[in-house]
């Protein structure tokens, strides 16, 4: 059957157009998946929209975090069968009446916008526009630095993700109990002084001193990957992967309804490969949040990763916990005793007058040593200074 055959209509082209829109929304779709989508649509038929949705989902989606984007885009894209020509031109179909559905993701809305022509009419003008766009203006950069991660479009999100990788997060250093030779140390190194004196006929000509050694704090990161944190989790994982690469010791766990070990993924140097490794390791992405149960699992199976009274814990969550509050409080009390400081990174702090009224948020508020907003690039840059002040305080 040829695409666009008069006996079958133009539905194969509609399927291909939908796959291309998915790709613009950030979903990895290659030519082989597009061919499979047409074949699967031919097998299940077009009689039932739900069957077609499941068939396309099975061949076009391979990541849990892309399911919501696919379903919203499918509902909008195939809402009105009378606008096939507009769909083929990759334009957003206008629905009749008031749209009472839930708000679409920014990636979905951007994927359905009209696309620029492939061959520009004026090459000189286009080159000038491209050069201007690549350089960006100061106002564009300022807007991106202040833009909420949850409100970014697909292209803006990719750009901000790259910018976040360039932000360095210096890990504070503290004095350890171990002493080393220091010219201005507070204590005499008697063993070395006696050895030196034995070589000088018993004369104490040099008095070596000892001082406390400076060591970088080990970092332990807990990242919430529930549905409410979906938009922030991916970008913050990319940020933490690059920003803490110089840390002598770091451990990363993701939590939702359970605990996922992300250390093997974080050992990969390439950020994109790291994110792919996280996708494989996380089985409950965009689900619920049970921090208490996750911390209990941490206590049972991974407690050795926390160095008592030395680990700096970065807990990334909005505090919308759905588990047992008593278990959460007991687990956070244990975590407090095992760590030096607990820093709660909460995107909801972007709202003026925010109060932790949810039961999970109120417990987190009591056991956290500091609370910081991490909803845009500016706050990510301020995070390093805030952590340093917290440790010194």
N, C-alpha and C positions, 0 to 999 in steps of 0.2 A: 504493500500500500504506500503510495507516494504522499508526502506531506502536502496538504491542501487539495487532495483529490476531491472532485465534485461529489463523489459518492459518499464521502465521509466527512465533508466539511473541513474547517480549519482548526479543529481542536488540537491536533499535534503541535501546531504553531503556538497555540495558547499555552500548552504545557511547557514548551520550551521558553516562552516569554516569562512564565511564572518562575522557572528555574533560574533564569537570568536575574530576575528581581531578587530572588533569594540570595544569589551571589553578591549583588550590590548591597544587601543588608548585612553582609559579613559572614554568611554561611558558606563553608567550603563546598562548592559544587563544580565538578569538572564535566567534561564532555561525555565520559562514560556513564556518569550518574544521570545526565540528561537523556541519554539514549535509553537507559533503564526505566526512567520515569515514563517515557512514551510507551515502552513495551508493557509496563505494569498497568498503565491506563487502558491499553487495548485489551488486556486480560480481564480486568475487573469490570470494564464497561463504564458508561457514563450515566447509567440509570439512577444510581444512588450516590449522592454527593459525599456522604460519610465514608462509603467504601473507597471512593476515589482518594479522599483525604488520607486514609490509613495506608493505601497503596503507595502514594507519593511520599508520605512520611517515612515509610520503611526503606526507600531507596535513596532519598535525598538527605536525610538527617542521620548523622552519626554521633552527635554530641548532645548530652542532656540539656545543656544551656540554650540550644538552638530550637528546642521544641516549642516554646512559647512564641518565638518569632515566626516560626513556620505556621502555626495555627492562626495567629492574627493576620498574617499576610494572606493565607489561603482564604480566610473568611472575607477579607476586603477584596481580594483579587477576583474571586468568582462570585461576587454578590449579585451582579446584574448581568445575565447572559446576553443582553442587548448591546453591550458596549465592547464587543470583541475587537473591533477595529482600534478602539482606544487602548485596549489591553495590549494589542500587538505593538503599539507605539510606546509601551511602557508608561502609560499615564494612569493616574488615579481615577477610577470610575466614580462618577457622581451618583450616589444613592438617592432614591426618591424619599422625601420625608425627612424627619429628624432622626439622626443617628443616635440611638440610645445605648449602643454597645460601649464597653469599657474603652478608655483611651488607648490609642495605639502606641506602641513603642516608637521612640525616635528613629530607630533603625528601619522600622517598617514604613513609616511616613516618608523617610528620605528615599527608600528603595523604589517607591511608587511615584516619585516626582518625574516630570518630563526630562528626558536626557538631551544633552547637547548633541547637535549633528556631528557625525563622524568626520566629514570633510568640511572644514570651515570655508566660508566664502572669501574672507580676506586673510591670507596667511600672515601678513605682517602684523595685522591687528591682533590675531590670535597669539602670535609669539609674544607680543607685548603683554597681553593679558596673562599668559602662562607665567612669564617672568615676574609679573606683579604678584600673582597668586603664590608663587613659590617663596618669594621673599616675605610676604605678609606685611601688614602695617603694624605700627606700634599699638594702635587701638585693637586690632584683631588679637594680637598676643595678649594684651591686657585683659580682653574679654575671656579668652581661653583660660587664663590663669585664675580668673574668678568664677568661671562657669562650674556649676554643679555637675559632677560626673553623671548623675542620673538623668540630666536633661540634654546630653550631647547626642548629636546625630552620629551615624556610622563613621563618616570620614573624620569628623571632629574627635570622636572617641579614639580612633586609631592614632591621630596626631598627638592627642594629650597623653596617650599611653606611651608613645615614644619619648615625649618630653619628660614624663615622670621617671623614665629609666635613667635620665641624666642627673637626677637629684641624688646627691650623696647624703648618707645618713651616718655621720661619725658616731661610733659607739663609745660611750664614756669609759674612761680608765679610772681605776680605784687602786688604793694601796693594798697589797696583799700582806699576809702574815710572813711570807718568805722574805728574808733579808739578803741583800746583795751588796758588794763593795761599792761604796759611794764616797767621793772626796769630802762631802759635807754631811755625812751620815750622823745620826744621833748617838750611835753606840760604837764602842771600840771593838775591832775584830782581834780579840786576844790571841787566837790560834795563829793567825797570820803574823801578828806582831812578835810573838815568841819565836816563830820560825825565822823571821827577819833578824831578830836580835841575836840568835844563835850564830848567824853568819857574820855578825859585827862585833864579836867578842863580848856579847852580853849587853851591848849598848842599844837602847831604844831610840834609834835615830828617826825612824818613820813610825807613825802611829796610824795604821789603816783603820778606816771606819766602815760601819755597816749602816745601810738605810733600807727602808721598806721598798719592795719592788712594785712598779706600776704594771697592772694587768688589765687588759680589756675585758669588760663584763661579757659573760656568755649571754646570748639572746635566745629567748624562747618565744615563738610567735604562734598564736592561736587565731585562725581566721574563720569567721562565720561565712558559710556558703549557702545559707538558707535563701528562700525566694525573695525576701525583702532586701537581702544584701547582694542579689545577683549582679546588679550593675556595678557595684563597687568592688566585689571580690576579685574579678578578673584583673582589673587595673591595679589594685593594691598588691596582688600577688606578683605582677610584673615589677611594680615599684620595689617591693621588699626583696625580690630576687636580686635585683641589680644593686640596690642601696646597701645591702648587708653582705655583699660578696666578699668584702675584705675582713669580715668578722672571723676571728680564729675559731669560734664555735657558735653555730646557730642550729636550732631545731625548729621545724615548721610542722604544724598540725592544722588540719581543717576540721571543722565540726559542723554538723547539722543535726540529724537524728542520731548520728554516730560519729566516731573519730576516724579520720583518714590521715595516714602518714605521708607527708609530701617531701620528706628528706631525699629520697631517690630522685625525684623530679628536680629539686633545687640544686642537685649536684651537676645538672646539665648547664653548660655555660650559655647556650643560645636561649633567649627568652621565649621564643616561639616553641622550641622543643620542650622547654620547661612547662609551658602551659598545656601542651599536648600530653605530657606526662601527668600533670595534675588531673586532666580530664579522665585519664585511665584510672588513676588512683581513687578519685572521688566517685562514690556510687550513689550518693544521696544529694546531688546538686539541686538547688532550688527547691528543697523540701522544707521541712519544719526545723525548729531550733530547740534542742534539748541539751543545753550547756551542762547542766548538772550531771546527766548520764554520761556525757562525753568526758567530763573531768573525772568522774569515777572510773571510767575506762583508762584514762591517763594514769590515775593513781595505781591501778591494778597492774597494768602491763608496761607502762613507760615512765615510771617514777624516777628511774635512774638518769633520765635525760635532764632533770632539774638539779642543778648544783645548789645545795642548801644555802640560803641566804646570800647567793651570789647572782643567780639568774635574773636578768631583766625580762619581764614578761610583757609582751605587746599583745593585748587582747583586742581584736578587731571585731566589733559586733554592734548592732543597734539595740541590743538588750531585750528584744521581743521574744522572750523565752516561753515555750509552751510546756515545759516539763514541770517536775515537782519542785516547788520553791524551797522546801526543807532540804532536799537533796542538793540543790544548787548552793544553798548557804553553807552546808557542811563541806561541800567540795571546794568552794571558794575559800573557806577558812583554812583548809589544808593547803591550798595553793598559796595563800598568803604566807603561811609558815615556811614554805619551801623556796620562796623567791625573795629577792632584794626589794624590788619595786614592781607593782602591777600598774601598767599604763593602759587605760581604757580608751581606745580610739573609736569614737562613735560618730557616724555621719549625721545623726539627728541633732547634734549640737549646733548645726548650721542654723537652726530655727531660734530666733531670739525669744527668750523666756521659756526655753525647753526645761521641763522638769521630768525626772525619771519616775513616772507614776506607774508604769507597768511593773508587775511583781518581779520579773527578772531584772529589769533595769534598776529597781530600787535596791536589790541585793548587790548588784554590781557596783552601784554608787557607794555603798557602805564599805566595800572591801578594796576599792581602787585607790591608789595613791595619787593618781592624776587622771583627768579626763580631757581629751582633746578632740577637736573636730577634724575630720580627714575627708572632706567632700570636694575639695578642689586643689589645684596645684599650689596655691599660695600657702594653704595650711600644711601641705606635705613639706614645703620648704621650711616652715616654722617648726616642724616636728623635731628636727635635730637639736635646736637650741632648747626647746621645751624639755626634752629628755635629759639633756646635760644639766639644766637647772634642777630638774627633779632629783637626779642622783646626788648632786651636791647638797641639796637641801636635806 
